[in-house]
Amino acid sequence: MRYSVTFLLSSLLLFSPSAIHADDSTRNPIALKLKKSVQKKIDKEFVHYSGYCDVVVYFNHTDKHAVVEKVNGTGDAKICRFAKQTIKVGSKFRYKVPERMIVIHISS
């Protein structure tokens, strides 16, 4: 009984929607806006190149604005470097629900 409960809880944690869903653009309007702009520029720059980057954007919150504090990325070095250059530190976005960080999946 004890092992079945442990297995059930661990499987729920491993296969929860938040663990599987790595891109915040479906539920966060700021992430969607950033993803659209970065993806458009990536598609123009890297026409015959394939790769991906998971971009993590960290924010500071002031009154009604989220200010980009730091941008990190994991994946293909060229795409991550270009995505980091595209998202400028200090950019301001209006938000409804504050989030400290968002994850965006960019591919070419």
C-alpha positions, 0 to 999 in steps of 0.5 A: 500500500505504501509503495503504491501511494508513493508511486502514485504521488511521484507519477503525478508530480512527474507527469503533471501539466506544468512539468510537461508544458515547457512553454509559457506562451499559451497562458501568459500574454507577455510570453506570447508577445515575446515569442512572436517577436523573437520567432519572427526575427529568428525565421528571417535570420535562420532560413536554412538552419535547424535548431531550438532554444529554451529562453528563460526571461527573468523580470522585476516588477514595478507598479504595473510593469514587468521589467526584463532583468536577465535573459538565459537560454539553453539549446543551440548556441546560435539561436540562443545568442540571437534570441538573447540579443533580441530580448533587451534587458530593461524592456517594460511590459504591462502585466495582469498576473505577475510572474518572476520568470517565463520560459519560451521555446524558440525553434527554427 
